[in-house]
Amino acid sequence: MAGDAPEGEIAGFLARAMPDRVFAEFQPLAGDASTRRYVRARGPGGPVVVMAAPAPEDVTRFAAMTGLMRSLGVDVPAILAAEGAMAALEDLGDTLLETILPALDSAALEKEYRAAIDRLVSFQLAADAWRERSAGCFHLAFDREKLTFEAEFAHEHFMRGYLGLALPDTELSRLRRAWEPVIAYLAARTETRAHRDLHARNIMIHLTRRWSRSLSGASRTITTPGWASGWSRNGSGRDF
């Protein structure tokens, strides 16, 4: 599968897709909680990031979402070339908003977060005015089933897997009962578009640009703070 593509396959893809460029160094990068693999390829003409997906259709969906987000004014990396289950992306570095926060004074910190909110408002206005609604993100949503899945996922992978908390069955039952009214409340919220994982670790900084990553779960969702996690809608949702 391309998502597990070795260095030779990535080099071959770049030689075919970008024949005017030479790449001699390949550096695996941290993933984005998806089945895609990322590798930085360096060469005399500058670096690119190669995305190796499990299947060609994953690249097709990724390209469609990238195009839509750019049309709506969201700054996302450009796709430089694509072939099969691989794509070469614009490399905007590794600097996260999260990493520069400790060095900012209160005024600069407020400026960064106000700018992030302004970008969300601009995105909302552009999405509301967008008439072409065939993209999957306009039809995916959070309903009770999806929210329940997310709560169970958090228990399994965060509480048990990351924190190492193994709750007794009685305590887990109490926790699930506590989720029920929260899930009902969230499922009934007004529909709006939002990035379901927008936080300082998913805002990248490159010179004067602030660009968003982790767009693969795009759809429409609620705006409740703390649940701002891809672009989604309140109602039945699945990640791309």
C-alpha positions in Angstrom: 0.0 0.0 0.0 1.3 3.5 -0.8 0.8 4.6 2.8 3.7 2.3 3.7 5.7 3.3 0.6 9.5 2.8 1.0 11.9 5.5 0.1 12.5 4.1 -3.4 8.9 4.3 -4.3 8.8 7.9 -3.1 11.9 8.8 -5.1 10.4 7.1 -8.2 7.2 9.1 -7.8 9.1 12.4 -7.5 11.3 11.5 -10.6 8.2 11.0 -12.7 6.0 13.7 -11.3 8.7 16.4 -10.9 11.4 15.5 -13.5 13.0 19.0 -13.4 13.8 18.5 -9.7 16.4 16.4 -7.9 15.8 15.0 -4.4 18.6 13.2 -2.5 17.5 13.3 1.1 14.3 11.8 2.6 13.1 12.5 6.2 10.0 10.8 7.6 7.7 13.3 9.3 5.2 12.9 12.1 1.7 11.9 10.8 -1.6 13.6 11.3 -3.6 10.9 13.1 -4.6 9.4 9.8 -3.4 6.4 7.6 -1.3 8.8 5.5 2.5 8.9 5.7 4.5 12.0 5.2 8.1 12.3 4.1 10.2 15.5 3.5 12.3 15.3 0.3 15.2 17.7 0.1 17.0 18.8 -3.0 18.8 21.8 -4.6 15.5 23.4 -5.6 14.2 23.3 -2.0 12.2 20.7 -0.1 8.7 19.3 -0.7 6.6 17.1 1.5 5.4 13.8 -0.1 2.1 12.4 1.2 1.8 8.6 0.7 -1.9 7.6 1.1 -3.3 4.1 1.3 -5.1 4.3 -2.0 -5.4 6.7 -5.0 -9.0 7.7 -4.0 -7.6 9.1 -0.8 -5.4 11.5 -2.8 -8.4 12.4 -4.9 -10.4 13.3 -1.8 -7.5 15.2 -0.3 -7.0 17.2 -3.5 -10.8 18.0 -3.6 -10.7 19.2 0.0 -7.6 21.2 -0.6 -9.1 22.9 -3.6 -12.3 23.7 -1.7 -10.5 25.1 1.3 -8.4 27.4 -0.9 -11.5 28.6 -2.7 -12.9 29.5 0.7 -9.9 31.5 1.6 -8.2 28.9 3.9 -4.4 28.9 3.6 -3.5 25.3 3.0 -0.3 23.8 1.4 -0.4 23.7 -2.4 -0.4 20.4 -4.2 2.6 20.5 -6.5 2.1 17.1 -8.2 0.1 13.9 -7.7 0.2 10.4 -9.1 -1.8 7.4 -7.8 -1.7 7.3 -4.1 1.1 9.9 -3.7 1.1 13.7 -3.8 3.9 16.3 -3.5 2.9 19.2 -1.3 4.3 22.6 -0.6 6.7 22.5 2.4 5.8 25.2 4.9 8.2 24.0 7.6 7.7 22.6 11.1 6.9 25.6 13.2 3.6 25.3 15.2 1.8 28.1 16.8 2.1 26.1 19.9 5.9 26.3 19.9 6.1 30.1 19.7 3.4 30.8 22.4 5.8 30.7 25.4 7.9 33.5 23.8 5.0 35.8 23.1 3.9 38.7 25.4 0.3 39.1 26.2 -0.3 41.6 23.3 1.3 39.3 20.7 -0.6 36.3 22.1 -3.9 38.1 21.8 -3.0 39.2 18.3 -2.4 35.6 17.2 -5.6 34.3 18.6 -7.7 37.2 17.3 -6.2 36.6 13.9 -7.1 32.9 14.1 -10.7 33.9 15.1 -10.8 36.4 12.2 -9.8 33.6 9.8 -12.6 31.4 11.1 -15.2 34.2 10.6 -13.9 34.8 7.1 -14.2 31.1 6.4 -17.7 31.0 7.8 -18.8 33.8 5.6 -17.2 32.3 2.5 -18.7 28.9 3.2 -22.2 30.4 3.7 -21.9 32.1 0.3 -20.6 29.0 -1.4 -23.3 27.6 -3.8 -21.6 24.4 -4.9 -22.6 21.9 -2.2 -21.5 18.6 -3.8 -18.4 18.3 -1.6 -18.7 15.7 1.1 -18.0 18.1 3.9 -21.4 19.8 3.3 -23.1 16.5 4.0 -21.2 15.0 6.9 -22.2 15.8 10.4 -22.3 14.9 14.1 -25.4 13.2 15.4 -25.8 11.1 18.5 -24.2 8.0 16.9 -21.1 10.0 15.9 -20.8 11.8 19.2 -21.1 8.6 21.1 -18.4 7.0 19.0 -16.1 10.0 19.8 -16.8 9.6 23.5 -16.0 5.9 23.4 -12.9 6.6 21.3 -11.7 9.1 23.9 -12.2 6.6 26.6 -10.4 3.8 24.8 -7.5 5.7 23.3 -7.0 8.6 25.7 -8.1 7.5 29.1 -7.1 3.8 28.7 -4.4 4.0 26.1 -2.7 7.2 27.0 -3.4 7.9 30.6 -3.5 4.2 31.6 -6.8 4.5 33.4 -8.8 1.2 33.5 -12.2 2.1 35.0 -14.2 -0.6 36.8 -17.4 -1.5 34.9 -19.5 0.4 37.4 -17.5 3.6 37.0 -17.6 3.3 33.2 -21.4 2.9 33.3 -21.6 6.0 35.4 -19.4 7.9 33.0 -21.5 6.8 30.0 -24.7 8.0 31.7 -23.0 11.3 32.3 -22.1 11.5 28.6 -25.8 11.1 27.5 -27.1 14.6 28.3 -24.0 16.2 26.9 -24.3 14.2 23.7 -28.0 15.1 23.4 -27.2 18.8 23.9 -24.4 18.9 21.4 -26.4 16.9 18.8 -29.1 19.5 18.9 -26.9 22.6 18.3 -27.2 24.9 15.4 -25.4 23.7 12.3 -22.3 25.6 11.2 -19.0 24.8 9.5 -15.9 24.4 11.8 -12.5 22.8 12.0 -13.0 19.9 14.4 -9.3 20.0 15.5 -8.4 23.6 15.4 -5.9 24.5 18.1 -2.3 25.8 18.4 -0.8 22.5 17.4 -2.7 22.5 14.1 -1.9 26.0 13.1 1.5 26.1 11.3 3.6 29.2 10.9 5.7 30.0 7.8 7.0 33.6 7.6 3.9 35.7 7.7 1.6 32.8 6.8 -0.7 31.0 9.2 -2.0 27.8 7.6 -4.3 25.1 8.8 -3.5 21.4 8.8 -5.5 18.3 9.7 -8.3 19.0 7.2 -9.1 15.3 6.5 -12.1 15.2 8.7 -13.9 18.1 7.0 -17.7 18.4 7.3 -20.0 20.6 9.4 -20.2 20.8 13.1 -21.2 22.6 16.3 -19.3 25.7 17.5 -19.2 24.8 21.2 -15.7 25.6 22.5 -13.7 22.5 23.3 -15.4 20.5 20.6 -13.8 22.5 17.8 -12.0 19.5 16.4 -11.8 18.8 10.2 -14.5 21.0 8.9 -17.9 19.5 9.9 -21.7 19.9 10.5 -23.9 19.0 13.4 -25.9 15.9 12.5 -24.2 11.9 10.9 -20.5 12.2 10.2 -17.6 10.2 9.1 -14.0 11.4 8.5 -12.7 11.4 4.9 
